[in-house]
Each structure stands twice: as structure tokens, then as C-alpha cells.
Amino acid sequence: MGWTRGPVLGRGSSATVSAATSTSGEVFAVKSMELSQAQSLRKEQYFLSTLSSPYVVSYKGCDVTKEDNKMMYNLLMQYMPFGSIVDGIDGRNGGGLKSSEILRYTREIVRGLEYLHSRGVVHCDIKGRNVLIDESGAKIGDFGCAKWVDEEAPICGTPMFMAPEVARGEEQGFPADVWALGCTMIEMATGGSPWSNVSDVASVLYRIAFSGEIPEIPDEFSDQAKDFVRKCLNRDPRERWTAKQLLKHPYLQQFDDNSKQMICEKIYTDSPTSILDQDVWNSMEEPSSSSSVGSDFTPSTCSSNSLRQRIKQLADKSEIPKWSCEKEETEWITIRINEDGDGKANRGAVTGAVGNEMEVGCTMSGGEYDELFISCVDTPKISCRKIAVKASIGLAFNASNANLLRHSGLPSDFNMMIVN
């Protein structure tokens, strides 16, 4: 499949996520790493390629390209225009999500977990940053820490969302995902960490593993919501409810499928709308990679001393990612062009973006139009990609190819008027 790389959505210590379009006009996201370092991305591709659920980010394919004299491994995924739950929280200028949003997203996450667990997959890193939003709702993404339930694998995940048995290095199974769901509900409600008054990773890991406490449940939760969270945050994994049980909890039963409304906020900022890691030392959300955990951390060696050693390993090997959203990255780069039988190439790209003007040009093979040039000119509300745009344009273009315009530097609520 030929595709064109678009604006960078986010950049971590080793991976970059960009918007992209195929030659047919389909928009998707591309997560890229250098081929020689792409073991974790290959693992993510392996899991995503086996999954198909409306509550899991869709897999689109993978390939290898040569860019700037580097061989790049690319994972192609469904594009989620509203970013992650955390992006939505960050755009609210303090505070958490509405109770109706928390209810809806929680139900969709639970459905996603029920599907994953029925397939024998443990996600191992459920949190707001890894739950992405589009017009249909919430979907689970970022399978870089995923494992099969019966697979022996090093502990992986984000310390602030780890279950007690995970923090102690005992096991990481389906119940660990349910614990992380409870933490994510608190994150959605408060807009902050599920563990309050914790200053560092060492403190939170020790507190989770040995204190006997659970995260504080917000007072504003309804009685049903509080009971639901307690079912998720039972410190005994054998007593913790399963995703299947949670779907029948009264808290989720009050959600009416027939009265769904679009409740995600269309907020656009320079913060990444992707499925990349974040800085553990600022937000304590960084997943602990398998190489960071340490092979000597086992149940038999689990003590306060070995825990300190493990935390030191996490700290010593931490690499803080740097995010950027540079001006020059808003232009599209042609990765590959498929030639049709008549020799004309399909392509779509931003051809210019100056001030309040943005031009999008494309060439189509066959059909009624061979060449098409679109220009959005002198529209006062169009300023830059981090501002929500309200504008309409008319174009002679087949409605099925309308996605060509999306994500060419404009937010996804850019209104188009299709003229047949």
C-alpha cells in the first residue's frame, strides 16, 4: 500500500507517531522506529494484527521504509482524531471529565478488556494515556507491554497504575488490567494521579505493594460508581471482579446505548494525540520496559531491599522523551506512490500553508477528475492546527474520497461541503 507521511503527532524517546494518508485517501496513524531498535514495535504489531474489536484501535498493516538514509519500521494503525483521555483532561484547564463521560468511557474500556481477556491477552498498561477517542468513543491502544496470559514475561507497565501483586513482582494477569481500570477511573475524575500525595516512584511502588491501601475514591462519585471502583481495586486479585462481571454491574447498566451522544471534547493542542509513552518523572506514567525491571526481581526476592534495587534500576535506565511539533513537520512527505495502469500516480498532500491560507493538492488516476486543486483562503477562523476550525468549502470531489482532506494540517472538525 502506498502512503504519504503527514504531520508529526508525537515523539517519544525512540518512536514517532505521524498522521498519514494512503493513495486512496484513507487517513491513519503511523508509529515508526528505526528498524534495528524496533523489537517493541514488532511486538505491538504482533498483538494488534491478531485483534479485531470496536473497542481496540484497529491494525492497518506494517512495512519498512528508507527515510533520511535510515531503515524505518512502520506500524500502521487507526487514526484517533481526539487523542487520548489524558489529552481531553489536559484541554479542560484543570479538573477531570464529566460523570457521563467517565461512565461511557469506562463501559467501553471494560468491553475492550473483556474482549482482550477472552482472547488470552493481558494489556499490562491500561491508563488514560493509552485509551484513545474518536467519534464512536473509547478504544484501547498501545500494546507495547501486552502479553499472553500464560506467557512468562518480565513485569511491564506504569508504576502508578500497577496492581499490588504486580508491584511485588508476583504475577501480571487479567486482574492487573482490572486494577488499572479502577485507577484510570480515578484519573478521569480528578484529572491527576490515582495515588495522591506521592512524590516519587519509589514511594508509590512501596505503597502499592505493601501498605494495604487502595487509591482514594473521589467523593463526587455516585454510590454505584464507588462500588464499581472498589470491585476493581480489591487488593486480592482472586477477589477482584473480572471484566465480564463488571459489564453486569449496576453502574454500567445505567448507560443507554440508544441515547448515545458525542461527548468527547474537540480540543486541539500541541500535546501529542498519540499512543506514545510520557515522562515518568514528571507524571509517573512511564511504562517500565522489560529491560528496566530487572531479571532478579521475583517473588522469592521480593523484599524492601530488592524493591529499592528495582526502583534504582528504573531510575538509572529512564530516558526522558522530548515532544515537538515543529512548523516544518506540518508538510507531507511522500513515502511511496503506486503507479496505476495509465501511468498516473495517486497522491494527496499539503502544497502550501501560509498565514490564514492552506492549499491541498492531489492527482487522481481515472474517474471524472484527473487533477484536483483545493485552496482554503482568507478564512479568519483558520489559524493553525492546534485551534479548532469551523469553516466550509465546496469542492468537486467524490464523497468517498473526502478523507483526503482530513489531517492535512487541519483539525478533524473542519467542515466540508461535498458537491457532486
C-alpha positions as CSV (number, residue, x, y, z in Angstrom):
1,M,0.0,0.0,0.0
2,G,1.4,3.4,-1.0
3,W,1.1,6.1,1.6
4,T,2.2,9.6,2.5
5,R,3.5,10.7,5.9
6,G,1.9,13.8,7.3
7,P,2.3,15.9,10.4
8,V,4.1,14.5,13.4
9,L,1.6,13.9,16.2
10,G,4.0,13.0,18.9
11,R,7.6,11.9,19.5
12,G,9.0,9.8,22.3
13,S,12.5,8.7,23.2
14,S,12.6,6.1,20.4
15,A,9.3,6.3,18.4
16,T,7.4,8.8,16.4
17,V,3.7,8.9,15.6
18,S,2.6,10.7,12.4
19,A,-0.7,11.2,10.5
20,A,-0.6,9.6,7.1
21,T,-2.8,9.1,4.0
22,S,-3.0,6.2,1.6
23,T,-3.2,6.7,-2.1
24,S,-6.9,6.0,-1.9
25,G,-7.3,8.9,0.6
26,E,-7.7,6.8,3.8
27,V,-6.3,8.5,6.9
28,F,-4.4,6.5,9.5
29,A,-1.6,6.9,12.1
30,V,1.9,5.6,11.6
31,K,4.1,4.7,14.6
32,S,7.8,4.5,13.4
33,M,11.1,3.4,14.9
34,E,14.5,2.6,13.4
35,L,14.4,-1.0,12.2
36,S,17.4,-2.0,14.3
37,Q,15.6,-0.9,17.5
38,A,12.0,-1.9,16.7
39,Q,11.7,-5.0,18.8
40,S,9.0,-3.5,21.0
41,L,7.1,-2.1,17.9
42,R,7.2,-5.5,16.3
43,K,5.7,-7.0,19.5
44,E,2.9,-4.4,19.3
45,Q,2.3,-5.2,15.7
46,Y,2.1,-8.9,16.6
47,F,-0.7,-8.4,19.1
48,L,-2.6,-5.7,17.1
49,S,-2.6,-7.9,14.0
50,T,-4.5,-10.7,15.9
51,L,-7.2,-8.4,17.3
52,S,-10.4,-7.1,15.9
53,S,-12.8,-5.2,18.1
54,P,-14.7,-1.9,18.1
55,Y,-13.1,-1.2,21.5
56,V,-9.5,-1.8,20.3
57,V,-7.5,0.5,18.0
58,S,-7.6,-1.1,14.6
59,Y,-4.5,-2.6,12.9
60,K,-3.8,-1.3,9.3
61,G,-0.6,-3.1,8.4
62,C,3.2,-2.6,8.7
63,D,6.1,-2.0,6.4
64,V,9.7,-0.9,6.2
65,T,10.8,2.3,4.5
66,K,14.1,4.1,4.0
67,E,14.0,7.7,5.1
68,D,17.0,10.0,5.6
69,N,19.3,7.1,5.0
70,K,17.7,5.1,7.8
71,M,15.6,2.0,7.6
72,M,12.4,2.6,9.5
73,Y,9.8,0.0,10.8
74,N,6.3,1.4,10.5
75,L,3.2,0.2,12.3
76,L,0.0,1.5,10.6
77,M,-3.0,2.0,12.8
78,Q,-6.4,3.6,13.0
79,Y,-6.2,7.3,13.5
80,M,-8.0,8.6,16.6
81,P,-8.7,12.3,16.0
82,F,-9.5,13.3,19.6
83,G,-6.3,11.9,21.1
84,S,-6.2,10.1,24.4
85,I,-8.3,10.5,27.5
86,V,-5.4,12.4,29.1
87,D,-5.4,14.9,26.1
88,G,-9.1,15.6,26.8
89,I,-8.4,16.2,30.5
90,D,-5.4,18.4,29.7
91,G,-7.6,20.6,27.5
92,R,-10.1,21.3,30.3
93,N,-7.7,23.6,32.2
94,G,-7.9,21.6,35.4
95,G,-10.3,19.1,36.8
96,G,-11.5,15.9,35.3
97,L,-14.1,14.6,32.9
98,K,-17.9,14.8,33.4
99,S,-19.6,11.9,35.1
100,S,-21.4,11.0,31.9
101,E,-18.0,10.8,30.0
102,I,-16.5,8.7,32.8
103,L,-19.4,6.3,32.6
104,R,-19.3,6.0,28.8
105,Y,-15.5,5.6,28.6
106,T,-15.4,3.1,31.5
107,R,-18.0,0.9,29.8
108,E,-16.1,0.9,26.5
109,I,-12.8,0.1,28.3
110,V,-14.4,-2.8,30.1
111,R,-15.8,-4.1,26.9
112,G,-12.3,-3.8,25.4
113,L,-10.8,-5.7,28.3
114,E,-13.5,-8.4,28.2
115,Y,-12.6,-8.9,24.5
116,L,-8.8,-9.0,25.2
117,H,-9.1,-11.3,28.1
118,S,-11.4,-13.7,26.1
119,R,-8.6,-13.9,23.6
120,G,-6.0,-14.6,26.3
121,V,-4.3,-11.2,26.1
122,V,-3.2,-9.1,29.1
123,H,-2.7,-5.5,28.2
124,C,-0.5,-4.7,31.2
125,D,-0.6,-0.9,30.7
126,I,-4.2,0.3,31.0
127,K,-4.3,4.1,31.8
128,G,-5.8,7.3,30.4
129,R,-2.8,7.8,28.1
130,N,-3.5,4.5,26.4
131,V,-7.2,4.9,25.8
132,L,-7.9,6.8,22.6
133,I,-11.0,8.6,21.5
134,D,-12.8,9.0,18.2
135,E,-16.3,9.8,17.0
136,S,-17.5,6.4,18.2
137,G,-16.0,6.5,21.7
138,A,-13.0,5.0,23.5
139,K,-10.6,2.3,22.2
140,I,-7.7,0.6,23.9
141,G,-4.3,1.3,22.3
142,D,-0.6,0.9,22.8
143,F,0.1,-2.9,23.1
144,G,3.8,-2.4,23.8
145,C,3.6,-4.1,27.2
146,A,1.0,-6.8,26.2
147,K,1.5,-10.5,26.8
148,W,-0.4,-13.8,26.7
149,V,-1.9,-14.7,30.0
150,D,0.2,-17.9,30.3
151,E,3.4,-16.3,29.0
152,E,6.3,-15.9,31.3
153,A,7.4,-12.3,30.8
154,P,9.1,-9.6,32.9
155,I,6.9,-7.2,34.7
156,C,5.9,-4.3,32.5
157,G,3.7,-1.2,32.8
158,T,3.3,2.1,34.5
159,P,4.1,2.2,38.3
160,M,1.2,4.5,39.2
161,F,-1.3,2.0,37.7
162,M,0.3,-1.2,38.9
163,A,-1.7,-3.7,41.0
164,P,-0.3,-4.8,44.3
165,E,0.7,-8.2,43.0
166,V,2.5,-6.6,40.1
167,A,4.3,-4.1,42.3
168,R,5.5,-7.1,44.4
169,G,6.6,-8.9,41.2
170,E,4.3,-11.9,41.8
171,E,2.1,-12.0,38.7
172,Q,0.6,-9.9,36.0
173,G,-2.6,-11.4,34.7
174,F,-6.1,-10.3,33.9
175,P,-6.8,-8.9,37.4
176,A,-4.0,-6.5,37.0
177,D,-5.8,-4.9,34.0
178,V,-8.9,-4.5,36.1
179,W,-7.0,-2.8,38.9
180,A,-5.5,-0.4,36.3
181,L,-9.1,0.3,35.1
182,G,-10.1,1.4,38.6
183,C,-7.0,3.7,38.7
184,T,-8.0,5.1,35.3
185,M,-11.5,5.9,36.5
186,I,-9.9,8.0,39.4
187,E,-7.6,9.6,36.9
188,M,-10.6,10.6,34.7
189,A,-12.5,12.0,37.6
190,T,-9.7,14.0,39.2
191,G,-7.5,14.9,36.3
192,G,-4.5,13.7,38.2
193,S,-2.7,10.7,39.6
194,P,-4.7,7.9,41.2
195,W,-2.3,8.0,44.1
196,S,-2.3,11.4,45.8
197,N,0.5,12.9,47.9
198,V,3.2,10.7,46.4
199,S,6.4,12.4,45.4
200,D,8.4,9.7,43.6
201,V,8.2,6.3,42.0
202,A,9.9,4.6,45.0
203,S,7.2,5.8,47.3
204,V,4.3,4.8,45.1
205,L,5.6,1.3,44.4
206,Y,6.2,0.6,48.1
207,R,2.8,2.0,49.0
208,I,1.1,-0.1,46.3
209,A,3.0,-3.3,47.2
210,F,2.9,-3.3,51.0
211,S,0.7,-0.6,52.5
212,G,-2.6,-2.4,52.3
213,E,-4.2,0.8,51.0
214,I,-6.1,1.5,47.8
215,P,-6.2,4.8,45.9
216,E,-8.7,7.3,47.3
217,I,-12.1,7.1,45.6
218,P,-13.4,10.6,44.7
219,D,-16.3,11.8,46.9
220,E,-18.2,13.1,43.8
221,F,-18.6,9.5,42.6
222,S,-22.1,8.1,42.9
223,D,-22.7,5.2,45.3
224,Q,-22.8,2.9,42.3
225,A,-19.6,4.3,40.8
226,K,-17.8,3.9,44.2
227,D,-18.9,0.3,44.5
228,F,-17.7,-0.3,40.9
229,V,-14.3,1.1,41.7
230,R,-14.0,-0.9,44.9
231,K,-14.7,-4.1,42.8
232,C,-11.8,-3.1,40.6
233,L,-9.4,-2.1,43.5
234,N,-9.7,-5.2,45.6
235,R,-6.1,-5.8,46.7
236,D,-6.6,-9.6,46.4
237,P,-6.5,-10.5,42.7
238,R,-8.6,-13.6,43.4
239,E,-11.4,-11.5,44.8
240,R,-11.2,-8.7,42.2
241,W,-14.1,-8.7,39.7
242,T,-13.4,-9.8,36.1
243,A,-14.2,-7.6,33.1
244,K,-17.1,-9.9,32.3
245,Q,-18.6,-9.5,35.8
246,L,-18.1,-5.7,35.7
247,L,-20.2,-5.5,32.5
248,K,-23.1,-6.6,34.6
249,H,-22.5,-4.1,37.4
250,P,-25.4,-1.7,38.0
251,Y,-23.1,1.3,37.4
252,L,-22.6,0.3,33.8
253,Q,-26.2,-0.9,33.3
254,Q,-27.5,2.7,33.6
255,F,-25.8,3.6,30.3
256,D,-28.4,3.6,27.5
257,D,-27.0,2.5,24.1
258,N,-30.0,4.1,22.3
259,S,-29.3,7.5,23.6
260,K,-25.6,7.8,22.9
261,Q,-24.3,11.3,22.3
262,M,-21.0,12.5,21.2
263,I,-19.4,13.7,24.5
264,C,-15.8,13.9,23.6
265,E,-14.4,17.4,23.6
266,K,-12.7,18.5,20.3
267,I,-9.6,20.0,21.9
268,Y,-6.5,20.6,19.8
269,T,-3.2,21.4,21.5
270,D,0.4,20.9,20.8
271,S,0.4,18.0,23.2
272,P,0.6,14.6,21.4
273,T,-2.6,12.9,20.3
274,S,-0.9,9.6,20.1
275,I,-0.1,6.3,21.8
276,L,3.4,7.2,23.0
277,D,4.9,7.0,26.4
278,Q,5.2,10.1,28.7
279,D,7.8,11.2,31.1
280,V,7.7,9.0,34.2
281,W,9.5,11.5,36.4
282,N,7.0,14.4,35.7
283,S,3.8,12.4,35.6
284,M,4.8,9.0,36.8
285,E,3.1,7.4,33.8
286,E,6.1,6.0,32.0
287,P,5.8,2.3,31.3
288,S,8.6,0.2,32.9
289,S,10.1,-1.7,30.0
290,S,11.1,-5.3,30.4
291,S,14.7,-4.4,30.3
292,S,14.2,-1.9,33.1
293,V,12.5,-4.3,35.5
294,G,15.5,-6.5,36.2
295,S,15.6,-10.3,35.9
296,D,16.4,-10.7,39.6
297,F,13.0,-9.3,40.7
298,T,11.0,-12.4,41.5
299,P,8.5,-13.3,44.2
300,S,11.2,-15.1,46.2
301,T,13.4,-12.0,46.2
302,C,10.6,-9.5,46.9
303,S,11.6,-7.5,49.9
304,S,12.0,-3.8,50.7
305,N,15.7,-4.1,49.8
306,S,15.1,-5.8,46.4
307,L,12.3,-3.3,45.7
308,R,14.8,-0.5,46.3
309,Q,17.2,-2.1,43.9
310,R,14.4,-2.5,41.3
311,I,13.4,1.2,41.7
312,K,17.1,2.2,41.3
313,Q,17.2,0.2,38.0
314,L,14.1,2.0,36.8
315,A,15.6,5.4,37.6
316,D,19.1,4.6,36.2
317,K,17.7,3.5,32.8
318,S,15.0,6.1,32.4
319,E,15.2,8.2,29.3
320,I,13.0,11.4,29.2
321,P,11.3,11.8,25.8
322,K,11.1,15.1,24.1
323,W,8.0,16.2,22.4
324,S,7.9,18.6,19.5
325,C,5.5,20.0,17.0
326,E,7.7,21.9,14.6
327,K,6.5,24.1,11.8
328,E,8.4,22.2,9.1
329,E,6.8,18.9,10.2
330,T,3.3,20.1,9.1
331,E,4.2,19.4,5.4
332,W,3.6,16.0,3.9
333,I,6.4,13.7,2.8
334,T,5.7,11.2,0.0
335,I,6.8,7.7,1.2
336,R,5.6,5.6,-1.7
337,I,3.5,6.1,-4.8
338,N,1.7,3.3,-6.5
339,E,1.5,3.7,-10.3
340,D,-1.7,2.8,-12.0
341,G,-2.0,1.2,-15.4
342,D,-2.3,4.6,-17.2
343,G,1.0,5.8,-15.5
344,K,-0.7,8.4,-13.4
345,A,0.1,8.4,-9.7
346,N,-2.4,8.8,-6.9
347,R,-1.3,11.2,-4.2
348,G,-2.6,13.8,-1.8
349,A,-0.6,16.4,0.0
350,V,-0.5,19.9,1.6
351,T,1.0,22.1,-1.1
352,G,1.1,25.3,1.0
353,A,0.3,26.8,4.3
354,V,0.9,30.5,4.8
355,G,-0.9,32.7,7.4
356,N,-4.6,32.0,7.0
357,E,-4.2,30.1,3.8
358,M,-3.9,26.4,3.3
359,E,-3.7,24.6,0.0
360,V,-4.3,20.9,-0.6
361,G,-3.5,19.4,-4.0
362,C,-4.0,15.9,-5.3
363,T,-3.8,14.0,-8.5
364,M,-6.3,11.1,-9.2
365,S,-6.0,8.4,-11.8
366,G,-9.2,7.6,-13.7
367,G,-12.6,8.8,-12.7
368,E,-14.1,12.1,-13.7
369,Y,-11.3,14.2,-12.4
370,D,-7.6,13.7,-13.2
371,E,-6.4,16.7,-11.3
372,L,-7.9,18.5,-8.3
373,F,-6.6,21.6,-6.5
374,I,-8.3,22.8,-3.3
375,S,-7.5,26.0,-1.5
376,C,-8.8,27.4,1.8
377,V,-8.1,31.1,1.6
378,D,-8.6,34.0,3.9
379,T,-10.9,32.4,6.4
380,P,-10.5,34.3,9.6
381,K,-11.1,31.3,11.9
382,I,-8.3,29.2,10.3
383,S,-5.1,29.9,12.1
384,C,-3.1,26.8,12.9
385,R,-3.5,23.1,13.6
386,K,-3.9,23.5,17.4
387,I,-7.0,25.6,17.0
388,A,-10.4,24.0,16.3
389,V,-11.6,25.2,12.9
390,K,-15.1,26.0,11.8
391,A,-15.2,26.5,8.1
392,S,-16.9,25.1,5.0
393,I,-15.6,24.7,1.4
394,G,-17.2,23.4,-1.7
395,L,-15.3,21.0,-4.0
396,A,-16.0,18.8,-6.9
397,F,-14.9,15.5,-5.3
398,N,-16.4,12.1,-4.7
399,A,-17.7,11.8,-1.1
400,S,-16.0,8.5,-0.6
401,N,-12.6,10.3,-1.0
402,A,-13.4,13.1,1.4
403,N,-10.9,11.8,3.9
404,L,-8.1,13.1,1.6
405,L,-8.6,16.5,3.2
406,R,-8.5,15.3,6.7
407,H,-5.4,15.8,8.8
408,S,-3.6,17.8,6.1
409,G,-2.8,20.3,8.9
410,L,-6.5,21.0,9.7
411,P,-8.3,19.6,12.8
412,S,-10.8,16.9,12.2
413,D,-13.9,19.1,12.8
414,F,-13.1,21.1,9.7
415,N,-16.5,21.1,7.9
416,M,-16.6,20.1,4.2
417,M,-19.5,20.5,1.8
418,I,-19.3,17.8,-0.8
419,V,-20.5,19.0,-4.3
420,N,-21.4,16.1,-6.6
